[in-house]
Amino acid sequence: MALADVQAEDGERLRAESEAVGKQALYVDCDGSDAAAVEQAIAARVECFGRLDIVVADAGITGVWTPVEELRPDEWITPLYSAVLPHRLIVL
């Protein structure tokens, strides 16, 4: 399993927990909105495990905490960008 995230402390903790129960794991620091970082994370996964079989892209940020009907259009941009772009970068 490979974990790619910007929260290194949590990623390393999850990697260690996985290894503690006998699972091989890798943590890679990766900002899913950065195409080069995504490419590096995929390359690290392939180098460590030989291939990439499954991707679960669950990155995203919430932006403004307010009821959705009260959001202005400009407040949708960052959450939308962070939810969609990583998926596009992974499949390129």
Secondary structure, DSSP 8 states (H G I E B T S, - for coil): -EEEES-HHHHHHHHHHHHHTT---EEEE--TT-HHHHHHHHHHHHHHHS-------------S-S-GGG--GGGTHHHHHHHHHHHHHHH-
